[in-house]
Amino acid sequence: MHSIIKSIISILFLASVHLWAVKDTINIWRKKLFSFAGGISVAYVFVDLLPKLSRGQTIWTATNPNLPFLEKHVYFLALLGVLFFFGIEHIKLKHTSRSFWTNSFGNIIFNILIGYALSNPSDPEVQPFVLFTIAVSLHQWVRDHILCSKDTKIFKSLGRYILVLALAVGWILGLLIELNPAAIALIIAFIGGGIIINVFHSEIPSKSTHYLPFVLGSLGYALLLLFLGK
């Protein structure tokens, strides 16, 4: 399949998650599915993301030999991603709508970066492409539910459409502006930092996590990565 078609399908799939996947009611099966999705996110972090950070650091060092003081640049960007999204999670504002948009800001930035990364399915940083898309979509699905719980009306009337627009903006930027592999590695590192903090801060709270679905999601996705990944 041509890479541009794969890219379009991936973006449309993520957009559909934002537009139609969030429900007002959360029953026991949906909670178990949240745990399953959280398990996939954790597997992505440990089995796919961390090795990519190591590979990305190798790419950065090889392409920027004159910057020895930035020899851990990729890991530093991952740390910045953690601090950025962790900071947004901890901003507390009294006004409900402002609180909603404050929390939405991190998701919007995340979607722009994801859209950019998905614009080039052949890039090694998003391989295997289908599994990367699945992991991101489930991660965003859980994040959407958290955002919707803060203000359902705003999310459904406007918030979800802005998230879709952010995906489209990032994707278009990816088509118009081609960055070198080192820059892509930095973007994935920052995205990874956001996923790490969101996974451990929001997606697997101990009181609501169903252990078996979490384990099945984590091990199942990890095995797929091991057998199908590159």
N, C-alpha and C positions, 0 to 999 in steps of 0.2 A: 504493500500500500504506500502511495506517495506520502512523503513526510508532512506536507501541508494538510492533506486530508486527515491524517492521524492527529495532527495538532488541532484542527478544527473540531473533530469528534471529541477530543479530550476536553477542550474548552466548553463545548456545548454540554457535555456530561456534567462538568463542575457547575455550570450555570443552572442546570436543571435541579441539582442538589439544593442550591440556594433558593430557587423559585418554588419548588413543590415538595421537598422532603420534610420540611418542618411541620409538625402537628401541634395543636394546642394541648391535647391530652397526652400524658406519658404513662402507659400501663407497664405492667411487670415485664412483658416481652420486649417492649421498647427499651426499658432500663437494661435488660440483658444484652440487647443489641448495642447499647452505649458501651457496655463493658467489653463486648467483642471488638468494637471499633477502637476502644482504648488499647486493647491488647495488640491490635495491628499497628497502632501508632508507636507503641513501645518497641515492637519487633523492628519496625522501620528505623527507629533511632539507633538501636544497638547492632543490627545486622547489616544495615545498608548505609545509614547516614554517617556513622563514625568512621567506617572505612573510606567513605567518600571524602571526608574531611582530611584524612591522611593523604589520599591521592591528590586532592586539591592543593594541599600544602606542597607536595612534590612539584606539581605543575607551576605553582606560584614561584617557588624557589628557582626552578629551571629557567623561567621566563623573566625573572627579575634578579639577576645575580649581583647587581650593584646596590641592592638594598638589604645588606646582611642584618641590619637592626630590625627588619621586619620579617625575620625568618620564621616567625610563628603567626604570620598575618592572618591566615585562614582561621586558626583557632581563636584569634583575637576577635575576628568578625563574628564567630559563633557566640563568643562571650557577650559581645555587644547586642546580638540578637536576643540572648537570654535577658540581659538587663533592660533592653527596650520594652519587650513584651511583659516582663515582670513588673516594670514600672507602671505600665498601662493598667495592669490588673489591680494595682494597689492605689490607683487614684480614686478617691472617694469624693463625690460631689453630691450635695443634697438634692439638687433639682434632678428629677427622674430623666427628663429628656437629655440634659447635659451628660448625665452619667451614661446613658445609652450611647451617645455619640462619642464619648471618650473611649468607651470599650470598643466601639465600632472602628475607631481610628486604626488600631492595631490590625484588625481584620482587613481593612481596606489596603493598608501597606502590604500586608501579607499577600493579598490577592493580586496586587500589581506585580509583585516579584514572582509569584507563581505563574501568572499569565506570561510574563517574560520568559521564564524558564521553559514553559511548555511550547513556546513558539518554535523551538528547534528540537524535535523528537530524537534526532540523531546524536545529540550531545550526550557524552558519556555520563554527565552528572545527573541525568534524568533517566538513566537506564536501570533496569528494564522499564520501558516507558509505560506499559499498561499497569504494572504493579505500582509504579510511582503515582500514576493518576488515581488508582484505587485508594492508596494510602492517604493522599492529600484530600480526596473527596470525603472519605470517612472522617478524617480529622476536621474538615470544615463543617460537616454535618453536625457533629457534636458541638462545635463552636457556635453554629447557628442556633441550636437549641438553647445554649447558655445565653446567647444574646437575646433571643426571643423571650426568654424568661424575665429579662429586665424590663422589656416593654414590647408586648406582643403587637400592639397597634402600630407603633412606629416601624417595627421590623417588617411587618407584612405590607404596610402601605408604602414604605420608602426604603427602609434599610436594605432589604434583600436585593432591590434593583440597583442600589449603589454598589453593593458587593459584586454583582454581575458586571456592572460598568467598569469596576476596577480590574476585573479579570480581562475584559476586552481591551482596556487601555494598556495593560501590561503586555498583552499578546501583540497588539499593533506596534508598540514600541520595540518588541522583539523582532518583528519583521522589518522595521525601518532602521533599527540601530543594531548592528552586529558587533558584539563584544568579543574580545579574545578569550580563550579557554581559562586564563587566570582570573579574569573578571567574573566569568560565569561561576567559577569555583567560589569566589567571594560571596556572590549572591546566594548560592546554595548554602553556604556556611551560615549566612545571616538568617535564611529561612529555617535552617536546622536549629539554630538557637531558639527561634520562636516556637518551633514544634516541641523541642525539649521542655521548655518552661510550661507550655500549654498542656502537654501530656501529664506532667507530674503535679501541676497546680490545679488543673480543672478536669481532666478526663478520667483520672483514677482515684478520686477521693475514697478513702478507706471505708466510710460508712455506707456508701451506696454502690460500691463495685461488687458485681457478681463474679466470684472467683473462677468458676468453671468456664463461662463464656470468655472471660478475659484470657485465660490460659489457652483455650482453643484458638482464639483469634491470634494471639501472639505466636504460638507454635506453628499454626497453619501458615501464617504469612511468612514466618521465618523460613520454613521448609520450602515454600515457593521461591523465596529469594535465593536460597542455597542451590536449588535445582535449576532454576530458570535465570537467575541473575548472572551479571557479568562482573 
